[in-house]
Amino acid sequence: MISKQKIITRGKEKENYANKVFSAHVIRSQFERGSYLSSLILSLGQWLNQNLSVRSLMLGKRKMIVFLYEDKLIGILS
């Protein structure tokens, strides 16, 4: 005869196992999403490196950093 305690214990073991499997799946999917995001950022960085020009200019006593994309001004930091 199976005692009530064994049934409860087995139920909890199955629940714990299911939680561990679910946690591993969530961690793996977050890692895959993270690696996708990091590769996207890396690709964006490479694209910017190829297509964005950064120039440093002195205008009087002010130093300015100018951002150009295809020889068109897109931003200035002073």
Residue pairs with C-beta under 8 A, 6 or more apart in sequence:
51 69
51 70
52 67
52 68
52 69
53 67
53 68
53 69
53 71
54 65
54 66
54 67
54 68
55 65
55 66
55 68
56 63
56 64
56 65
56 66
57 63
57 64
57 65
57 66
58 64
62 78
63 78
64 76
64 77
64 78
65 76
65 77
65 78
66 73
66 75
66 76
67 73
67 74
67 75
67 76
67 77
68 74
